[in-house]
Amino acid sequence: MIGMTSRVLAAAAIVLAVLACVSPATADPATDWKCTAIPEIPVDERIAACTSVLEAGKFGERGVISARFNRAGAYNKKGAFELAIADYDEVIRLFPRNQYAYYCRAYSYYQLGKLDRAIADYGVVIGLNPKDLRAYYSRGVTYAKKGDLDLAIADYTKAIESKPDSSPVPAATYYRGGDLAPDPGPSGQFDLLHRAAYLARGLAQSKKGNINGAISDYDGVLALDPKYPPAFVYRAAAYRAKHELTRAMADCDLAVTFGPKDPNAYMCRTFTYLAMGDPQRALTACDLAIERAPKAAGQYRICAVAHLQAGSIEQAIANLDRSRELDPKEPYGAIWREVADQRANLPSTLSDAAARLDMAKWPAPVIRLFLRSTTAEEVLRAADDPDPVKKKGQICEANFFTAELALQRGVKEEARRLFGVALADCPPTFVEAQAAAAELKALGVSP
């Protein structure tokens, strides 16, 4: 699935209605105003100003709450999430019913991967204010990150169906760079929140295999915003999953029309052309995506797959090398580079690449298979997972790459069998499903 690029949020007003925490008695009145300033202030300057206010110790409990809250927000923006949590802890100790501190602390926990703690904090927010749509949406994102898709869908549904609360929430509380949905936007823009919740619910439905439900949700997005490119991109992926490629391409074209600068719109065309068995047009679209986002490592990997299907191995290797330069810890680029090296009869680079990868998690078993340090049976066992969505994807990759290895060893019958299994079982949005169809065609099998 193509990762969605999060939108940059405008700075929102400080949420706490507290007294200004600066007075002429502060240690540095020329700079302490930066602690509570509404305009955007560089994070280090805001942290220093709020620290000065706290160290002065002259502003009472409400001043402490305000300074800690604002310093925590700056820590979050800087990526110092543990320090942010410490400040939010103190705000909550002094003001236990402050829903915004729980909300923002949940964001910090999310960024640290402490998903259960984030979920608990969102639960407190909802307990304090059952009408807070943003808390339902954000808890849904967290459940989805954890793999609890049913709970995520329930929360997205709450966010879609509930009437909004009018309380302002800072932009910092929304997830940036998430893999499920774009940010819903500044407080008050509830159509954007509903749009995000529809999009996120659609993706969760798709992951559960409810493609028609996903399409219905993407339709819901477009009812709110008929020119929203990500909705067309995701709906196109759903149509590809149903093998309705003409409708998928029509949505990709609309994504390009309404988002001509959006690389995901061109990647939409890339995936769809690959599904159509047209790698040359896929490459044209992929090149346009790279022009718009030249530092997006994943795009180079997909372009490399298209080059392999088009028979241009040197260009595939060049794209994979660029992908590795941009993201040396991304494992799939290393695996595809090994496939390309074997096709070109070049020395393997996989062992060197593996030294920079996390070999304790998937797809490390696939890498070990290519390094001849494990067996296909052991890779399949390693692909098992209690999460059925993750398990399906990992088994898909195990079968596909085992087929690639069999093909390179000249065991064509086994390669045909495993490519057929991959094509039948892989999630349709996986590039391996489209690559398996291309490999079967090259082997003289009609997919």
N, C-alpha and C positions, 0 to 999 in steps of 0.2 A: 504494500500500500504506500502511496506517496505521502510523505510527511507534510503536514500543513505548516506554513510559515505564519507564526503569530504576529498579529498586528501590534504596532507600538501604541500604547495608550497615552492619551494626554494626561498631564498631571491633574489630579483631583484635589479638592480642598481637604485640609486636615479634618479628620472625622470627629475628634473630641471637641466638644463645646466647652473648652476650659479657658480660664483667664490666661492672658499672655504671660509667659514665664520669664520675661525679661523686665528688669526695672533699672533705674539709674544706679542702684546699689550693686549691680553685678560686677564681677571681677573684670569683665571686658565688655562694657556696653556697646562698643563699636562693632562687635562681631556676634554677641550672644543672640541678637535678633534672628540670626540665621537658623536658630533651632526651631522656631515656629513660623518662619516665613512661608507664605503661600507660594511664591514663585519657586521654580526649580532651583535648588542650590546644590553645588557639587557635594557628593556624599561625604567626603572627608571633612569638608568645611562644616557641614551640618553636624556630623559626629562630634567634632571639636567644640562647636558652639553648645551643643546639648550637654556635653561632658562638663564644660565650664559652668553651665547653669547648675548642674547637679552638685558639683564640687563647692559652689558658693554656699549652698545649704540655707538659703534665705527666703525661699519662695513657698514653703509649706507643701502639704500633701498634693494639692492640685497641680502645683508647679512641677513637682516630681513626676506625677503621672504623665503630664504633657511632655516633659523633656524625655522621659524614658520611652514613651510611645514613639515620638518622632525620631529619636536616636535608633530605636529598633527598626523603623522603616528604612533608615539610611543603611543600617547593617544588612538588611535584607537585599537592598539594591546592590550593595557591594559584594554580596555573596557570603557574608560572615554570619551564617544562619544560627550557629550556636550562640553567638553574642546577642543576636536579635532575640532568641528565645529567652535568654537570661533577663533581658529588659522586659519582655512581655510577661514573664513570670512575676516580676515585681509589680507591674501594672495590675495584674490580676489579683495579686495579694492585697494591694491597696484598694482595688475597685473590682470586687469579685463578679459583679454583674455586667462588666464591660464586654459586650459581645464582640466589639471590634478587635480587642486584644486577643480573644480566642480565635477569631477569624484569621488574623494576621499570623498568629503563632502556628496555626494549622498550615499556612503556606510555608513557613520555615521548616516545619516537620516534614512536609511533602518534599521539599528540596533536598532534605537530608536522607530521604528514603524511609523515614519513620512513618509509614502510612497508617498504621493503626492509631498512632497518637494524633495524626492529622484528622482522621475520621472521628475520633473521640471529641476533639475540639469543635469540629463542625457540628457534632451532635449537641454540644453545649449551646452553640449559637442558635440552633434550631429550637432547642428547649426554651431559650430566652426570648426568641422571636420566631414563632412558627411560620411567619409570612416572609421570611428572608429567602427569596428565590435564589440569591447568589450562593447561599450556604448549601442549598440542595444541589445546585449545579456543580459547585466545587467539590462537594463530597462525592458526587457522581463521578467526577474526573478521577478522584482518588480511588474509589472502588474499582473503576475500570483499570487504572494503573496496577492495582493489586490483582486483577484478573477476576473480580467478582462482578461479572457482567449483569447478572439479574438485579443485583442491588444498585448498580450504576444506572440501569434503565429505569428502575423505580424512582431514583432521585431525579433523573432528567425529566421524567414524566411530571413529577411534582413541580419542577421549575417551569415546565411548559404550561401546566394547567392552573397554577396558583396565581392569584392576583398579587401584584408587586407591593412590597413594603416601600415606603417613601424615604426610609432612612438612608443617608449617604454612606458609601463605603469607599475607602481609598483604592485607587487603581492598583496599588502594590499587592492587594490581596488576590488578584487574579493570576492564574498560572501562565507563565510565558514559556514558549518553546515546548508545550505539551504535545502529545502525539494523538490526542483525541479530538480536539476542537480548538478553534481560535478563541482569543480572549473576548468576553462579551462586551467590553467597552466600559467607559466611565459610568458612574452611578447615574441613574435616571434614564439611561438609554435602554429601556426594557425590551424593545424590539430586538436589539442586538443580543441581549441575554437569551431571549427565546430562540433566536436564530442559532446561537451557539449550542443551546441545549438540544434543539432538533438535530443539528449536525452531529453532535456527540452521540445522541441516541441512535441515529442512523448507523453510525460506524459500529456501535456496540451490537445492534441488530445484525449487521452484516457479519461480524465475527462469530455470532451465534448461528449463522446460516439462514437467518430470516431475511432473504434478499428483498422480497416484496415489501416487508415492513421497513427495511432500510430505504427503499425507493420512496415509500410514502413519507418518511421523515424528510428526505431531501426535497420532496415536493413541498413540504411544510416550510422549509427554509425559503424556497423560491416564492412561496406565497407572500412571505414577509419582505423579501428582497429579490425581485425577478432578475436582477443583473449581478448576482453574487457568484463570482467564479468558482470558489471552492465547492459550492453545492453542485455545480455542473461536473466538476472533476470527480467528486465522490459518487454522484449518480452514474456517471460513465463507468466507473469501476463496478458498480452493481450490475449495470447492463452487460458488462463483459462477463461477469460471473454467470449471467443467464445466457451467455453466448449470443446476445442481441447486439452484434458489433456495429451495425448501421446506426442504431440508436445511440450507442456509446460514442461513436465518432461525432454524431450530431451534437452531443453534449460537450465533447472536447472542443468542437468548433465554436460553440457559444462561450465556453470558458475563455478561449483566445479572443473572441470578439469583445467581451466585457472586461477582460484582464490581459491586454496585449503585453504587459510587462511582467506578468506572473509566470515564472518558470514552470510551475505545476501544471498550467494549462497546456504547455508544449509537451511535458512529460505524459500528460493524459493522452495526447496523440501518439507519443512514442509507444506506450503500452498497448494502445489499441491497434496500431499498425503491426506490432509484433504478434498480437493475437490473430490478426488477419493474415499472417505469414508474409508480410512485406517489410523486410528489414531495411531496405534502402530508404523508404519513406520514413521509417522509424528513426533512422540516422539523421535525416534532415530535420525532423522535429526535435530530436535530442540535441543537435547542435544549437538550435535556437534556444533551447532551455539553458544550455551552458553559457550562451552569450548573456543571458539575463541573470545568471547566478554562477559565475565562474569559480566560486569557491565551495560549491556544494558537492562534496565528495561522492555522494550516492548517485548523482546524475552520471558521473563518469563511468561508474560501474555498470549502470544500465546501458549506456552507450556502448560499452565494451561487449556486453552480451549481444547487442544488435550487430556489432562488427563481426563477432564470431559467427553469427547466423548468416551474415553476408559473405563470409569467407575471407575477410580482411583481418588476418590475425595480428599483423604488425600494428595496425591502428588500435586493435583491441588491447594489446599490451601497453601501448602508449597511454590509453585512457586509464587502464588499471594502475599504471605507475603514477599518474597524476592523482588518482583517487587515494593511493597510498601516501603520497606526499601530503595531501590535505588532511588525512585521517589515518595515521599509521597503526592505530589500535582497532580499526574496523576489520573483522575477520573474514567477511564474505569476499572482499576485494582480493585478499590473499588466496582464498580457495579458487576463485575464478582465474587469478593469475596462474595458478598451478595448471588449471585446465588449458589455458592458452599456451603455456610453456610446453606442455605435453604434445599439443597439436602441432607446435612449431619445432618439435624435437630440440628444445632448448634445455639447458641445465635447470634443475629445480631451484626456486628461490624460497620455497615454502618453509624450510627449516629456519632460515634467518628471520622470516616474517613472524613465525610462531613465537620467537623469543620476545617479541613485543606485544603478544596477545595474551588475554586472560584464558589460560588453558584449563581453568577449573569449571567453565560453564560452556553451554552450547554456543556455537557449533564446533567446539574443540574435538569431539569424537570424529567428526568428518575430517578435520585436519589430520588427526592421527591416522585415519584410514589412508589418506594420500601419502603420509609418511611411512606407511607399511608397519605401523606399530600397534595396530588393532585390526579386527576383522569386521566384515560387513554385519555379521550377526551381533557382535558387540555394539556396533553403532546403532542398530535398530533397538537393542535393549536400552541403550542410553537415551534414545529419543522418547521413551515413555515418560509421561508426566501426568500428575493428577489433574492438571488443567487441560480439559479436552481440546480447547482451541490451540494451546501451545503444543500439545501432543500431535495434533493433526499437521501443524506446520513443520515440526521437527521430523516426523516420519516422512513427510513429503521430501524434505531436503536429504534425509538419509538415503531414500530410494533413488532420487535423482543423481546425487553425486556418486553413489555406488555404481549406477549405470554408466556415468561418465568414465569412471575408473575401469570398468569392464570394457568399455569401448576402446580405451587407449591400450588395453592389454590384448585387444583383438578378439575378445569373447563376445561376438556380436549378438548371438542368440540371447545371452543373459542380459546384454545391454538393451535389446529390444523389449524383453520382458519387463525389466525394471523401469524403462522409460514409459512403457504402457501403464504400469502401476502408478507411476508418478502423475501421469496425465489424468488418470481416473480419480486419484485421491487428493492431489494437491489443491489447496485453496485457489480458486481461479484468479485471485489478485496476485498470487506469487509469480515472480518472473520465471521460476523453475517450471511452472505449468506450461507457460508459453514456450520455454526452451525445450521442454520434453516433446512438445508437438513438432518443433522444428527438427529435433534429432531423429524422431521417428520418420519424418518425411525424407530426411537425408538417407535413412537406412532402407528406404523403399516401402515403408509402411504408411498406409493412409490413416492419419489420426482420427 
